[in-house]
Amino acid sequence: MDRFSTFIFSKNPRLRLFPSDRQSLSISRHMSIHPPLLQYRRAREGDAVTLSVRGDWTLRAPLPPWEETRAYLEAAELPAQGIVQLETRSLGRWDSSFLSFVRQLRRFCQERQWQLCPRELPDSVGKILDGIVASPARIPTAAVSFSLKKLLGRIGRPFYEVLDFIGRIYLGFGKCLRGQRVFQWPDFFSHLQQVSVEALPIVALISFLVGLILTFVSLIQLEKFGAGIYVADLVGLAMAREMGCLMTGVILSGRTAAAFAATLGTMRVNEEIDALETFQIPAVDFLVIPRILATVLALPALCLFADFIGILSGFCVAWGVAGIHPLLYLAQTKRALALSHILIGLIKSAFFGQIIAVVGCYYGLRSGRDASSVGLATTSAVVASITWIIASDALFALLLSLLGL
């Protein structure tokens, strides 16, 4: 003889009955057409337990709690290699709640070395569960264990991505020179105008103020020794070698790098870059190379303009405040400045222009697909470009000092 135990769970969690068939029908009218049921059965002789699943196992209906099923199986005290049979012939509709129940049951049986034998289990349920079991599980200790290789990988990955981006830029530029890619001349001239002509007012203002500050600070110190005329040497050399290219780079970092990052980030949000990739048009060749070439060519011209404005500012202050004769100031500036000083500033400005364009385009193409990501990309582009410009300027100063220039 078999022993039966039937648990029916209604919408009221306090109602847990062991009713007869007639009572089950009356309760099911208030629950749903096919309420979820779970029946337990164990033969008096034998090491097997049968779980019968009936009704619709969906999230809309209250399901039998797993804790009571677990308590029943533990009370059964099956030995090792015991059998737990799961009958699903009366199973109706099901969703992820039934999958969760079967997965918990399988894991529970594996922990106790019991055999789970499903009967007439839907094929889709078996495939999903097999895929979950087949997926590799994460080892908890690996997540917290220190690994030098992982640490170096996390540190070196950004550098690898930047170097890969720069390499694709030079490869694309080489293809444009060989005629394998069509260079976007209209975009190039448009970006050249934005970077050079439209930036003249702000570059002129900042350069004039920097030259004014340098002249005032120098005059205060040099006049103590009666060497006020040498202010022309200091202002001319400072503007030609350092301040002209450095201030121009910082200005365009906040202006051009931000504009490039915002434009490309917005194109990423609007899926325009995805459309280019769909048509197999490299975004680097189509969008990045014209911007980089325009910035690299515009920065030396802006640097010369900034040098002229800064020296002119020092000339005005020395003449108007210190009373230095204009011809004497110009002669001293000509004597102090050499062509090598001007070329050093131009070379540095061209290198700074490449940094500005590459960093702005890099963060723009790596932007996310929402509005906040565009803002973060723009901010990151400005901060990174200014940081790299100042760091590279320090390296230039060290290199030129070692070369004696």
Summary of the structure (lengths in Angstrom):
residues: 405
radius of gyration: 38.2
end to end distance: 104.1
largest distance: 122.8
contacts: 1260
relative contact order: 0.08
helix: 70%
strand: 11%
